[in-house]
Amino acid sequence: MDDGVEERQDYLLQNKYIMRILIYSYNYYPEPIGIAPLMTELAQGLVKRGHQVRVVTGMPNYPQRRIYPQYRGKFYLTEEHNGVTIQRSYLRVNGPHPSLLDRLLLDGSFVVSSAVQAFRGWRPDVIFSTMPPLPICVPVAFYGWIRNIPIVLNVQDIVSEAAVRVGLVKKNGMLIKIADALEKLAYSTASQVSVIDSGFVSKLHSQGVPPEKIVCVPNWVDVNFIRPLPKENNPFREAHKLNGKFVVLYAGNIALTQGLQTVVKAAARLKHIPEIAFLIVGESTALTRLQKDCETYKATNVMLLSFEPREKLPEMLAAADVSLVVQKRRVTNFNMPSKIQVLLASGRAILASVPETGTAHKAVQQSGGGVVVAPEDPQALADAVEDLFLNCDRVDALGEQGRKYAVENYGFEEALNHYEALFAAVAASHAEKILQPLPK
């Protein structure tokens, strides 16, 4: 054991598991959706428990795919938010409709620039890295090797399979071979691999990851922040003239894997029922494309709204009667939208238009908080909406069950306990000793 590792081992013992943790994540606060809120909550939760946390991340750009105004023109920036040291680095972002070359340059810019930030700071006891994006494993592996630090890899999606299923690249193409190689690098250099659903396990086994290296920790939701709020006398409903309506809400990313055109087509089939209103909340550029679909299919009952600040999210979710989860039929089986936990916690029924073989289907079914229909089937989606509209008692029951399931299975504190214990075990194992708590 080198002197540096031994010194940190002594530090851990003296401070009763107090650790230095480096989170390596492409997205982070103030980005409002996707992995960013999860990593932000994790980092801040660890700080509240006394650990030191620094985050290596990019300049905020998601979901607009444009660098936020206050961060433009900067190559590097270090700031602090709620006790977390945030080390931001340059990203080459080229707008909301990136070509394949743009995507490669975006990832490449982060690989190079973030490596510099990783070395600018204290030596951590453990690195926590999220995937995708896949190329992030390169600077993480390099930094971990140079500084002799163990890595915990968090897999949110299987990139090589996802790229084929949504048609980004052709099967057996050079990019798939590169993706396979990067995934093998990520798995081989990680001490532990955390997955967000047990459905990932068999796939990782087929990719050569041993069972003892895999741990399942579902994505979480802050059930105190996302909670059931009154539907009536709701400021969001009042502001958008939705009082008295049966609101079907989709809020989130609008990309290749979603297929929101299905929602527009389903809405058009229900415009003869004036009490039903569809609401889609997303990034403004993507909404422009959907507006054309609304005009094409004469879906006059669809309202399109841009994202609002995250602090208004509970109020917006509470304005819905039913919340949508939508995927295309070819989406990877391992694509598990983090919004499912959020929607369940909001206490509103879920209507999921997702593949039967996917993790999203399983999660909604197991929760008992929603209804599942076939993906890319506007008529099936419309029929399900109408059935729920006519059975309000069922809608309420689904919402109550979903909330109960979220509290029992997706609570943030439980996930934080898992990760804190995992980081401590990995750090201790790497130091070739077993940590023992000091006597009180």
N, C-alpha and C positions, 0 to 999 in steps of 0.2 A: 504494500500500500504506500503511495507516495505521501510526502509530508502534507500537501494541500488537502488530500482526501482525509487524512487522519485529523488534521486541524478542524475540518468541517464536521467530522464525526464527533469530536469533543464538543463542538458548539451545539450540535443537535442534542446531545445528552444533557448538557448543562441547561438548555432552554426547553426541555420537555417537548421534544418534537417540533420546535420552531424551525421552519425550513425557509430556504430561499428558492423560489420557484420562478422559472422563466416560461411564460406562455408565448408560443410562436404561432401567431394566427394572422392570416391575411386580412381579416375583418375584425373590427372592434368598435367600441364607442367612438363617435356618436351615431354610427350607422344603426338604423332602427329595426331591421329585420334580418332573418337568416341566422348565421352563426354568431354574428356580432353581439346581440344581447346575451346569448348564452355565455360567451367567453367573458363578457363584462361582469355578469353576475358571479361567475366562478371566481374571477380575480378578486373582486371586491369582497366576496364571502371569505376567501382565504385570508385576506388582509384583516378582516374583522376578527378572525381567530388568532391573530398575532403573527402570521407569516409575512415574509417580505415577498412581494410579487413585482416583477417587471414584465412588460408585454412588448414584444417586437412585432410590429404591424405596419401596414401601409398607410398612406394618406387616405382619409375617408373619401369614398366615391360611390358607395353602393346605397340604393339600387339604381341611381341615375346614371352610373358609369361616367360620372364627371367628378373631378376633384372638387370637394366643397370649397366655396370661395375663400374662407379664411386660411386654407392650407395650400392654396395655389402658389406656384413659383418657389416652393421650398423643396430642397433635396433631403434634409434631415431636420427633425424636430423632436425634442424631448419635453414632455409635459407631465404633470401629475393630476390625477383625478380620483377622488375618494381613496387616497392612500396608495394608489397603484401608479408606478412609474411607467409611462407609455413612451416607447421609442419608435417614432414613425420614420419611414423612409420613402424614397421616391418611387412612384409608379408611372409607367407609361400608359396612360389611359386615352383612348381615342373615341370617346362618345358611346352612346347607348346601343349601337349596332355594330359591334366589332366583327371584323373578318377573322378567319383562322389565323392569319398573320398577326393581326392586332392582339388576339388572345395569347399567342406565343410570345410576343414582345411584352405584353403586360406581365405574364408570369416570369419571363426572363428578367425584366427590370427589377422585380421584387426579389428574385433569387440573389442577384448581385448586390443590390443596395441594402437589403436587410441583413446580409452577412456582416456588413460593416457595423451595423447597430448592435448585433448580438455580442460583438467583442467589446463594445463600449459600455461596460457596467460590471457589477460584481459577478463573481462566479457562482452559478446556482447549484443546488443539490440535485435538481431534476429539471428536465425540459419536458413541457407538455406541448405537443404539436398537433394541429388539426389538419385533416385531409378529407376532401379536396380543399384548395388546388393541389394537384399532385407534385409539381416541381418543388414545392416547399420542402420536401424531404431532403433535397440536396444540401441547402445551407444548414439545415438542422443536423443532418448526419455529419457534415464537415465540422461544425462547431462542437457537437458532442464528442467527436473523435479527438479533436485538437485539445479540448479542455477536459477530456475524460469524464464526461457527465452522462448518466443514464437518461434514456428517452422513453416517455410514455406517448404512444401514438394514438390519437382519437380518430377513428374512421367514421365519417358521416355518410359516405357513399363509395361504391366500388367504381372508380373512374373509368377503367378500361372497358368494363361492360356497359356503363352508362353511355359512353361516347358512341358505341355501336348502336345501341337500342334507339337513341333519338336521332340517329342519322348524321352525327357530326363528322364521322369518318367512316370509311369503308372497312369492312371486316378484313382482317389479315393485312391491313395497310401498315406502312412504316410507323405511323403515329401510334397504332395499337401496340406494336412491338416495343416502342419507347415507353408507352404507358405501363406495359407489363414489367419492363425492366425497372422502372421507377418504383412501382408497387413492391417489387421484390426487395429493392434497396430499402424502402421505408420499413417493411416488415422485418428485415434481417437486422437492421440497426436499432430497432426498438427493443427495450427490455420487456415492455408489456404493450399489448394492443387492446384498447378499449373500443367496443362497438356499441351502437345505440339500440340494437335489437338482436335477439338470439338468432334471427334468420341470417345474419351475416356469418355465423360461425362455420357452417359447412362450406361456404364459398372460400373463406380464408383457409380452411383445412386443405381444400383442393389447390390452393396457391402455395402450400407448403408451410403454413404457419402452425406450429405445434399447439395442441389444445391448452397446455398449461400456460401458454403465453397470452391467451385471450381472456378478457374479462368483459362482461356485459353491464354497462351502466347507461340506462335510458336517458335521453335528453329530459330536461326538467322544466318546470315552470314555477315561478314565484306565485304561489296560490294566495298570498296576501295582497299582491299587486293586481293580478288577474283574478277577479272574483265576480260572482253574480251581483249585478246592480239592477235597480228597477228599470223595467222596459218602458213603462209609461212615465211621463214627466221627465223623460230623458233629454238632456240638452242637445245631444247629437240628433235625435229624432226630430226635435222641434226645429233645429236649425235647418234641416233639410226636408221639412214638411213630410215627414214619414209617420206622423201620428195616425193611428187607425189602419195602418198598412201591415200586411204580413210580409216582413222583410227577410229576403234571402240574400245573405252577404257573402261575398268573396273578398278577402283582404290579403294582399301579399304580393309575392313575386309573380310577374307575368312573363314567362320565358318558354323555351322549347318544350319543357317537360309538362307544362300545365294544359295547354289547349283550351284557352278560355272561350274560343269560338263556339265550343259545345254549349257553354252557359248562355251565350247570346241566342243561339238557335232554340234552346229550351225555353228561354224567356219569350221568344216570339210566339211559341206555341201556347203560351198562357196569357197573352195580352187581352184576351176576352174576359179575364177575371181581374177587374180593376183593383181589387183589394191586395193583390200580390205585386210586390215591388222588388226588383232585383237591384242590388247595389254592388258595384265592383270598385274597390279601392286599390290603387296601385301607382306605379311611376308614371308621370305625365306623358312621356313619349310613347310608352306602351298603350296608354289609354287612347291616344290619337288613332292608333291602328284599330283598336276595338270600336271606336266611334264609327269608323267606316263599316265595320261588320254590322253594327246596330242599324245603320242606314240601309245596308244591303238587305238585311233580313227583316227590316221594319220592326225592330224590337224597341218599341216606344216606351216600354215599361222598365228599361234598364237605365240606371243612373250611374255615371262614372265620376269618381272623385279621386283627387290626388291624396297622397299620404299626409297625415297630420302628425304633429309631434307625438312621440311615444307615450308621454304622460296622459294623452287622451285615449289611448288604446282601450282600457277597460270600459270606458263610456261608449266607445264605438261598438265594441263587441256586444255590449249589453243591449244595444239598439236593435239587434237582430233577433228574429224568431228562429231562424235556421242559418248555420254557417256552412260554407262549402269547402270541400277539399277536392281538387280536380287534378287528374293526371291523364296523360295519353296512354294508350294501351301498350305502346312499346317501351314505356319507361322502365328502367332497371328495377328488378324485383327488390333491390336493396335501398330504394329511394324512400326514406322515411321523413316526411315533412315535419319540421319542428313545430309547425303551427298546430298539429293535432293536440299536443299537450295543452297549448294555449287555449284552443277552442273548448276543450273539455273543461278546463278550469273556469272558463267564463260562465258555465252553467247553461249553455245554449246547445240545442240539438245539432248534431253534425249530419250532413248529407255528403257522402263521399262517392265520387265518380272515379274509381280507381281499379287497376287490374286485380283480379281475384287472387293471383299468386304473390302479390306484393306484400311488403311489411306494413304499408299503410292500411290495406284491407284488414289484415290481422289485428292491427292496433285498434281500429274503430270497432271491429266485431267484439274483441275481448273486453273493451271498455263498457259495452252495453249502452254507450251514449250516442249512438248514431245509426244511420241506415246506409247501406252500400248498394250502388248500382253499377252496371257495366260502364267502362270508360268510353268516351267518344260516341255516346248514344244519346242524342238530344231528347228523343221521345221518352226513353227510360228516365232521364233526369226530370223532364217535365212531369211525367206521371208521378214520380216520387214527391216532387214539390206539391203537386195538387193533393196527393193523399195526406201529406202532413198538414196542409192548409185546412183540410176537412176534419182533422183529428188533433185538435189543439191540446187535448189532455195527454195524448201520446207525446207530443212535442215537449210538453212540460216534464213528463216523466223521463224522457231521454236526456234532457238537460240536467235534471237532478242526479240521474245515475252517472252521467259523464263527470259532473263536478265531484261526486263522491269518489269515483275511480281516480281522478287526477290527484285529489288530496292524498289518497292512500298509496298511490303508485308513482307519482311524478313530482312529489314534493322536492323543493330545492335543497332543503336541509339534509334529506336522505342522500341525495346525489353528492352533496358537498362532503358528507361523512365518508362515502365510498372513495371519492377522489383524494381526500386528505389521507385516508388510510393507505390507499394505493401508492401515493407519492412517498409517504414515510417508509413503506415496505421496500419500494424500489431503491430509495436512497440508502436505506440500511443495508440491503443486500449488496448494493454496489460497493459500499464501504467495507464489506466482508465481515460485518458484525451484526448482531441482533440488538436493536434498541430495546432497552428496558426503561419504563417510566421511573422517574426518581421518586423515592418515598416522600409522602407529604409531611 
